[in-house]
């Protein structure tokens, strides 16, 4: 059995988590950036890098930021196409 680092395990086991929105009657925007997104190019296999800009108006639940960052880091070794959207 190989020794798995705790960060590697946390990313492998990552699940998106959410919590109750304390003010679901009020419309407001949550926004944040994830500048360390990486994945593998599906054509060349070389690393691709991106900054994700996320903005959303929550409904009854909000995405928990730490779980989102761990989830996003799970793409690090996957061959994924990335596109830019505004």
The first five atom37 places (N, CA, C, CB, O) and aatype in JSON, in Angstrom:
{
  "aatype": [20, 20, 20, 20, 20, 20, 20, 20, 20, 20, 20, 20, 20, 20, 20, 20, 20, 20, 20, 20, 20, 20, 20, 20, 20, 20, 20, 20, 20, 20, 20, 20, 20, 20, 20, 20, 20, 20, 20, 20, 20, 20, 20, 20, 20, 20, 20, 20, 20, 20, 20, 20, 20, 20, 20, 20, 20, 20, 20, 20, 20, 20, 20, 20, 20, 20, 20, 20, 20, 20, 20, 20, 20, 20, 20, 20, 20, 20, 20, 20, 20, 20, 20, 20, 20, 20],
  "atom_mask": [
    [1, 1, 1, 1, 1],
    [1, 1, 1, 1, 1],
    [1, 1, 1, 1, 1],
    [1, 1, 1, 1, 1],
    [1, 1, 1, 1, 1],
    [1, 1, 1, 1, 1],
    [1, 1, 1, 1, 1],
    [1, 1, 1, 1, 1],
    [1, 1, 1, 1, 1],
    [1, 1, 1, 1, 1],
    [1, 1, 1, 1, 1],
    [1, 1, 1, 1, 1],
    [1, 1, 1, 1, 1],
    [1, 1, 1, 1, 1],
    [1, 1, 1, 1, 1],
    [1, 1, 1, 1, 1],
    [1, 1, 1, 1, 1],
    [1, 1, 1, 1, 1],
    [1, 1, 1, 1, 1],
    [1, 1, 1, 1, 1],
    [1, 1, 1, 1, 1],
    [1, 1, 1, 1, 1],
    [1, 1, 1, 1, 1],
    [1, 1, 1, 1, 1],
    [1, 1, 1, 1, 1],
    [1, 1, 1, 1, 1],
    [1, 1, 1, 1, 1],
    [1, 1, 1, 1, 1],
    [1, 1, 1, 1, 1],
    [1, 1, 1, 1, 1],
    [1, 1, 1, 1, 1],
    [1, 1, 1, 1, 1],
    [1, 1, 1, 1, 1],
    [1, 1, 1, 1, 1],
    [1, 1, 1, 1, 1],
    [1, 1, 1, 1, 1],
    [1, 1, 1, 1, 1],
    [1, 1, 1, 1, 1],
    [1, 1, 1, 1, 1],
    [1, 1, 1, 1, 1],
    [1, 1, 1, 1, 1],
    [1, 1, 1, 1, 1],
    [1, 1, 1, 1, 1],
    [1, 1, 1, 1, 1],
    [1, 1, 1, 1, 1],
    [1, 1, 1, 1, 1],
    [1, 1, 1, 1, 1],
    [1, 1, 1, 1, 1],
    [1, 1, 1, 1, 1],
    [1, 1, 1, 1, 1],
    [1, 1, 1, 1, 1],
    [1, 1, 1, 1, 1],
    [1, 1, 1, 1, 1],
    [1, 1, 1, 1, 1],
    [1, 1, 1, 1, 1],
    [1, 1, 1, 1, 1],
    [1, 1, 1, 1, 1],
    [1, 1, 1, 1, 1],
    [1, 1, 1, 1, 1],
    [1, 1, 1, 1, 1],
    [1, 1, 1, 1, 1],
    [1, 1, 1, 1, 1],
    [1, 1, 1, 1, 1],
    [1, 1, 1, 1, 1],
    [1, 1, 1, 1, 1],
    [1, 1, 1, 1, 1],
    [1, 1, 1, 1, 1],
    [1, 1, 1, 1, 1],
    [1, 1, 1, 1, 1],
    [1, 1, 1, 1, 1],
    [1, 1, 1, 1, 1],
    [1, 1, 1, 1, 1],
    [1, 1, 1, 1, 1],
    [1, 1, 1, 1, 1],
    [1, 1, 1, 1, 1],
    [1, 1, 1, 1, 1],
    [1, 1, 1, 1, 1],
    [1, 1, 1, 1, 1],
    [1, 1, 1, 1, 1],
    [1, 1, 1, 1, 1],
    [1, 1, 1, 1, 1],
    [1, 1, 1, 1, 1],
    [1, 1, 1, 1, 1],
    [1, 1, 1, 1, 1],
    [1, 1, 1, 1, 1],
    [1, 1, 1, 1, 1]
  ],
  "atom_positions": [
    [[0.84, -1.18, 0.0], [0.0, 0.0, 0.0], [0.89, 1.25, 0.0], [-0.96, 0.0, 1.22], [1.84, 1.33, 0.77]],
    [[0.57, 2.2, -0.86], [1.36, 3.42, -0.92], [0.83, 4.42, 0.1], [1.34, 4.03, -2.35], [-0.35, 4.4, 0.47]],
    [[1.71, 5.28, 0.55], [1.3, 6.34, 1.48], [0.67, 7.47, 0.69], [2.52, 6.85, 2.31], [1.32, 8.1, -0.14]],
    [[-0.58, 7.72, 0.96], [-1.3, 8.79, 0.27], [-1.29, 10.04, 1.14], [-2.77, 8.36, -0.07], [-1.66, 9.99, 2.32]],
    [[-0.87, 11.14, 0.58], [-0.85, 12.39, 1.32], [-2.28, 12.84, 1.64], [-0.12, 13.48, 0.52], [-3.21, 12.55, 0.89]],
    [[-2.45, 13.53, 2.75], [-3.8, 13.92, 3.17], [-4.48, 14.84, 2.15], [-3.74, 14.61, 4.52], [-5.69, 14.78, 1.98]],
    [[-3.7, 15.7, 1.47], [-4.29, 16.58, 0.45], [-4.8, 15.79, -0.75], [-3.28, 17.61, -0.01], [-5.86, 16.08, -1.3]],
    [[-4.03, 14.79, -1.17], [-4.43, 13.93, -2.29], [-5.71, 13.18, -1.94], [-3.3, 12.93, -2.64], [-6.62, 13.07, -2.76]],
    [[-5.78, 12.69, -0.72], [-6.98, 11.97, -0.28], [-8.19, 12.92, -0.21], [-6.74, 11.32, 1.11], [-9.29, 12.56, -0.63]],
    [[-7.97, 14.13, 0.31], [-9.07, 15.1, 0.43], [-9.63, 15.44, -0.95], [-8.59, 16.38, 1.14], [-10.85, 15.55, -1.12]],
    [[-8.76, 15.61, -1.94], [-9.22, 15.92, -3.29], [-9.93, 14.72, -3.9], [-8.04, 16.34, -4.18], [-10.97, 14.89, -4.55]],
    [[-9.41, 13.52, -3.7], [-10.04, 12.31, -4.26], [-11.42, 12.09, -3.67], [-9.16, 11.08, -4.0], [-12.33, 11.65, -4.38]],
    [[-11.59, 12.39, -2.41], [-12.87, 12.15, -1.72], [-13.81, 13.36, -1.76], [-12.61, 11.76, -0.29], [-14.89, 13.31, -1.17]],
    [[-13.41, 14.43, -2.44], [-14.17, 15.68, -2.41], [-15.59, 15.5, -2.95], [-13.45, 16.76, -3.22], [-15.81, 14.85, -3.97]],
    [[-16.52, 16.08, -2.23], [-17.92, 16.13, -2.63], [-18.41, 17.56, -2.43], [-18.8, 15.11, -1.81], [-18.08, 18.2, -1.44]],
    [[-19.18, 18.05, -3.37], [-19.74, 19.39, -3.21], [-20.69, 19.39, -2.02], [-20.47, 19.85, -4.5], [-21.53, 18.5, -1.88]],
    [[-20.54, 20.38, -1.18], [-21.4, 20.53, -0.02], [-22.12, 21.86, -0.11], [-20.6, 20.42, 1.29], [-21.65, 22.79, -0.75]],
    [[-23.25, 21.93, 0.53], [-24.03, 23.17, 0.54], [-24.57, 23.39, 1.95], [-25.2, 23.11, -0.5], [-24.65, 22.47, 2.77]],
    [[-24.94, 24.62, 2.22], [-25.54, 24.96, 3.5], [-26.77, 25.81, 3.24], [-24.52, 25.71, 4.43], [-26.92, 26.41, 2.17]],
    [[-27.65, 25.86, 4.22], [-28.88, 26.62, 4.07], [-28.59, 28.11, 3.93], [-29.81, 26.37, 5.27], [-27.76, 28.67, 4.66]],
    [[-29.25, 28.74, 2.99], [-29.17, 30.18, 2.79], [-29.96, 30.85, 3.91], [-29.7, 30.6, 1.37], [-31.16, 30.6, 4.06]],
    [[-29.3, 31.68, 4.69], [-29.98, 32.34, 5.82], [-30.98, 33.39, 5.38], [-28.95, 32.97, 6.74], [-31.87, 33.76, 6.15]],
    [[-30.84, 33.88, 4.15], [-31.77, 34.9, 3.65], [-32.27, 34.52, 2.26], [-31.09, 36.3, 3.61], [-31.97, 35.22, 1.29]],
    [[-33.01, 33.42, 2.14], [-33.44, 32.97, 0.81], [-34.45, 33.92, 0.14], [-34.05, 31.61, 0.92], [-34.65, 33.83, -1.07]],
    [[-35.07, 34.81, 0.89], [-36.04, 35.75, 0.32], [-35.35, 36.91, -0.39], [-36.97, 36.28, 1.41], [-35.98, 37.61, -1.19]],
    [[-34.09, 37.12, -0.09], [-33.34, 38.25, -0.63], [-32.47, 37.8, -1.79], [-32.48, 38.91, 0.47], [-31.74, 36.82, -1.67]],
    [[-32.54, 38.51, -2.92], [-31.65, 38.22, -4.04], [-30.33, 38.93, -3.84], [-32.3, 38.65, -5.38], [-30.29, 40.15, -3.67]],
    [[-29.26, 38.19, -3.86], [-27.93, 38.74, -3.79], [-27.0, 37.83, -4.58], [-27.45, 38.88, -2.31], [-27.34, 36.69, -4.88]],
    [[-25.84, 38.34, -4.92], [-24.9, 37.61, -5.76], [-23.7, 37.16, -4.94], [-24.44, 38.47, -6.95], [-23.14, 37.93, -4.16]],
    [[-23.32, 35.91, -5.12], [-22.09, 35.38, -4.55], [-21.12, 35.24, -5.71], [-22.32, 34.01, -3.8], [-21.46, 34.67, -6.74]],
    [[-19.93, 35.76, -5.53], [-18.93, 35.62, -6.59], [-17.56, 35.39, -5.99], [-18.93, 36.85, -7.51], [-17.23, 35.93, -4.93]],
    [[-16.78, 34.59, -6.67], [-15.41, 34.34, -6.26], [-14.63, 33.79, -7.44], [-15.35, 33.36, -5.07], [-15.21, 33.35, -8.44]],
    [[-13.33, 33.83, -7.32], [-12.43, 33.34, -8.37], [-11.64, 32.15, -7.84], [-11.48, 34.46, -8.86], [-11.3, 32.09, -6.66]],
    [[-11.36, 31.23, -8.72], [-10.47, 30.12, -8.42], [-9.34, 30.21, -9.43], [-11.22, 28.71, -8.48], [-9.47, 29.71, -10.55]],
    [[-8.21, 30.85, -9.04], [-7.14, 31.09, -10.01], [-6.24, 29.87, -10.26], [-6.29, 32.22, -9.53], [-5.4, 29.91, -11.16]],
    [[-6.41, 28.81, -9.5], [-5.49, 27.68, -9.63], [-6.09, 26.47, -10.34], [-5.01, 27.27, -8.28], [-5.64, 25.35, -10.11]],
    [[-7.09, 26.66, -11.21], [-7.67, 25.52, -11.92], [-6.66, 24.95, -12.91], [-8.96, 25.94, -12.66], [-6.06, 25.69, -13.69]],
    [[-6.48, 23.65, -12.87], [-5.62, 22.97, -13.85], [-6.29, 21.68, -14.28], [-4.23, 22.68, -13.26], [-7.05, 21.08, -13.53]],
    [[-5.99, 21.28, -15.5], [-6.45, 20.0, -16.04], [-5.46, 19.62, -17.14], [-7.94, 20.08, -16.59], [-4.51, 20.35, -17.4]],
    [[-5.69, 18.49, -17.76], [-4.83, 18.06, -18.86], [-5.52, 18.3, -20.18], [-4.45, 16.57, -18.71], [-6.72, 18.05, -20.31]],
    [[-4.78, 18.78, -21.17], [-5.33, 18.96, -22.51], [-5.69, 17.59, -23.06], [-4.32, 19.71, -23.44], [-4.85, 16.69, -23.06]],
    [[-6.92, 17.42, -23.55], [-7.31, 16.1, -24.06], [-6.59, 15.7, -25.35], [-8.8, 16.08, -24.3], [-6.58, 14.53, -25.71]],
    [[-5.98, 16.66, -26.04], [-5.28, 16.36, -27.29], [-3.8, 16.09, -27.05], [-5.44, 17.51, -28.26], [-3.27, 15.08, -27.53]],
    [[-3.13, 16.98, -26.32], [-1.68, 16.85, -26.14], [-1.28, 16.17, -24.84], [-1.04, 18.19, -26.2], [-0.2, 15.6, -24.75]],
    [[-2.15, 16.23, -23.83], [-1.8, 15.71, -22.52], [-1.01, 16.7, -21.68], [-1.01, 14.46, -22.67], [-0.71, 16.42, -20.52]],
    [[-0.68, 17.87, -22.26], [0.02, 18.91, -21.5], [-0.94, 19.55, -20.51], [0.62, 19.97, -22.45], [-2.15, 19.54, -20.72]],
    [[-0.41, 20.11, -19.43], [-1.27, 20.79, -18.46], [-1.9, 22.05, -19.06], [-0.47, 21.16, -17.21], [-1.26, 22.78, -19.81]],
    [[-3.14, 22.27, -18.73], [-3.85, 23.5, -19.06], [-4.13, 24.23, -17.75], [-5.18, 23.22, -19.85], [-4.36, 23.6, -16.71]],
    [[-4.1, 25.54, -17.8], [-4.31, 26.36, -16.61], [-5.42, 27.36, -16.9], [-3.0, 27.09, -16.19], [-5.57, 27.82, -18.03]],
    [[-6.2, 27.68, -15.89], [-7.28, 28.65, -16.08], [-7.63, 29.28, -14.74], [-8.52, 27.98, -16.71], [-7.32, 28.75, -13.68]],
    [[-8.27, 30.42, -14.83], [-8.89, 31.04, -13.67], [-10.39, 30.92, -13.87], [-8.43, 32.54, -13.48], [-10.93, 31.36, -14.88]],
    [[-11.06, 30.34, -12.89], [-12.51, 30.23, -12.96], [-13.12, 31.42, -12.22], [-13.01, 28.88, -12.35], [-12.75, 31.72, -11.09]],
    [[-14.06, 32.09, -12.89], [-14.8, 33.19, -12.29], [-16.23, 32.67, -12.1], [-14.76, 34.51, -13.19], [-16.92, 32.37, -13.08]],
    [[-16.66, 32.57, -10.88], [-17.98, 32.01, -10.58], [-18.83, 33.1, -9.94], [-17.87, 30.76, -9.64], [-18.41, 33.79, -9.0]],
    [[-20.03, 33.24, -10.47], [-21.0, 34.2, -9.93], [-22.37, 33.57, -10.01], [-20.95, 35.56, -10.71], [-22.78, 33.09, -11.06]],
    [[-23.1, 33.59, -8.88], [-24.45, 33.03, -8.9], [-25.31, 33.68, -7.84], [-24.4, 31.51, -8.68], [-24.81, 34.24, -6.86]],
    [[-26.61, 33.62, -8.04], [-27.6, 34.07, -7.07], [-28.13, 32.82, -6.4], [-28.76, 34.93, -7.74], [-28.78, 32.0, -7.05]],
    [[-27.87, 32.65, -5.1], [-28.28, 31.41, -4.45], [-29.79, 31.33, -4.25], [-27.58, 31.28, -3.11], [-30.48, 32.34, -4.11]],
    [[-30.26, 30.12, -4.24], [-31.64, 29.85, -3.91], [-31.71, 29.47, -2.44], [-32.24, 28.72, -4.81], [-31.19, 30.2, -1.59]],
    [[-32.33, 28.35, -2.13], [-32.44, 27.95, -0.73], [-31.12, 27.46, -0.13], [-33.48, 26.86, -0.61], [-31.01, 27.36, 1.1]],
    [[-30.12, 27.14, -0.97], [-28.84, 26.64, -0.47], [-27.69, 27.39, -1.14], [-28.7, 25.12, -0.71], [-27.84, 27.91, -2.24]],
    [[-26.55, 27.44, -0.46], [-25.33, 28.05, -0.98], [-24.24, 26.99, -1.06], [-24.87, 29.25, -0.08], [-24.2, 26.07, -0.24]],
    [[-23.37, 27.1, -2.04], [-22.25, 26.17, -2.18], [-21.18, 26.53, -1.15], [-21.66, 26.22, -3.63], [-20.82, 27.7, -0.99]],
    [[-20.68, 25.52, -0.46], [-19.61, 25.72, 0.53], [-18.29, 25.83, -0.22], [-19.57, 24.55, 1.56], [-17.94, 24.94, -0.98]],
    [[-17.56, 26.93, 0.0], [-16.39, 27.27, -0.81], [-15.26, 26.24, -0.72], [-15.87, 28.61, -0.4], [-14.69, 25.89, -1.74]],
    [[-14.93, 25.77, 0.46], [-13.83, 24.81, 0.58], [-14.14, 23.53, -0.19], [-13.56, 24.48, 2.06], [-13.26, 22.98, -0.85]],
    [[-15.38, 23.05, -0.11], [-15.74, 21.83, -0.84], [-15.68, 22.06, -2.35], [-17.14, 21.35, -0.43], [-15.32, 21.15, -3.1]],
    [[-16.03, 23.27, -2.79], [-15.94, 23.59, -4.22], [-14.49, 23.59, -4.69], [-16.59, 24.96, -4.52], [-14.18, 23.04, -5.75]],
    [[-13.59, 24.19, -3.91], [-12.18, 24.21, -4.29], [-11.6, 22.8, -4.36], [-11.38, 25.06, -3.3], [-10.85, 22.48, -5.29]],
    [[-11.93, 21.95, -3.39], [-11.44, 20.57, -3.44], [-12.02, 19.83, -4.64], [-11.81, 19.82, -2.14], [-11.3, 19.09, -5.32]],
    [[-13.3, 20.04, -4.92], [-13.95, 19.41, -6.07], [-13.28, 19.84, -7.38], [-15.46, 19.77, -6.1], [-12.99, 19.0, -8.23]],
    [[-13.04, 21.14, -7.53], [-12.4, 21.67, -8.73], [-11.0, 21.1, -8.89], [-12.35, 23.21, -8.68], [-10.58, 20.79, -10.01]],
    [[-10.27, 20.95, -7.79], [-8.92, 20.39, -7.86], [-8.93, 18.94, -8.32], [-8.25, 20.48, -6.51], [-7.89, 18.44, -8.75]],
    [[-10.06, 18.26, -8.25], [-10.17, 16.89, -8.75], [-9.99, 16.79, -10.26], [-11.5, 16.32, -8.36], [-9.78, 15.69, -10.78]],
    [[-10.07, 17.9, -10.96], [-9.89, 17.9, -12.41], [-8.42, 17.98, -12.82], [-10.65, 19.05, -13.03], [-8.09, 17.89, -14.0]],
    [[-7.54, 18.14, -11.85], [-6.11, 18.36, -12.11], [-5.51, 17.31, -13.03], [-5.36, 18.36, -10.8], [-4.7, 17.66, -13.9]],
    [[-5.87, 16.06, -12.88], [-5.28, 14.99, -13.68], [-6.23, 14.41, -14.72], [-4.8, 13.88, -12.78], [-6.01, 13.31, -15.24]],
    [[-7.31, 15.15, -15.02], [-8.27, 14.68, -16.01], [-8.07, 15.44, -17.32], [-9.72, 14.86, -15.5], [-7.68, 16.61, -17.33]],
    [[-8.34, 14.76, -18.42], [-8.3, 15.42, -19.73], [-9.65, 16.07, -19.95], [-7.96, 14.39, -20.9], [-10.65, 15.4, -20.2]],
    [[-9.66, 17.39, -19.86], [-10.89, 18.16, -19.9], [-10.74, 19.33, -20.84], [-11.27, 18.63, -18.5], [-9.72, 20.02, -20.81]],
    [[-11.73, 19.57, -21.66], [-11.74, 20.78, -22.5], [-12.24, 21.93, -21.65], [-12.63, 20.59, -23.77], [-13.22, 21.78, -20.92]],
    [[-11.57, 23.07, -21.73], [-12.03, 24.25, -21.04], [-12.42, 25.3, -22.06], [-10.94, 24.78, -20.08], [-11.78, 25.42, -23.11]],
    [[-13.45, 26.05, -21.77], [-13.88, 27.13, -22.65], [-14.09, 28.38, -21.8], [-15.19, 26.76, -23.43], [-14.36, 28.3, -20.61]],
    [[-13.95, 29.49, -22.43], [-14.15, 30.75, -21.73], [-15.58, 31.2, -21.93], [-13.16, 31.84, -22.23], [-16.08, 31.25, -23.06]],
    [[-16.25, 31.53, -20.84], [-17.6, 32.08, -20.92], [-17.66, 33.31, -20.04], [-18.68, 31.04, -20.5], [-16.89, 33.46, -19.09]],
    [[-18.57, 34.19, -20.37], [-18.73, 35.41, -19.57], [-20.07, 35.42, -18.9], [-18.55, 36.67, -20.43], [-20.4, 36.36, -18.18]]
  ]
}
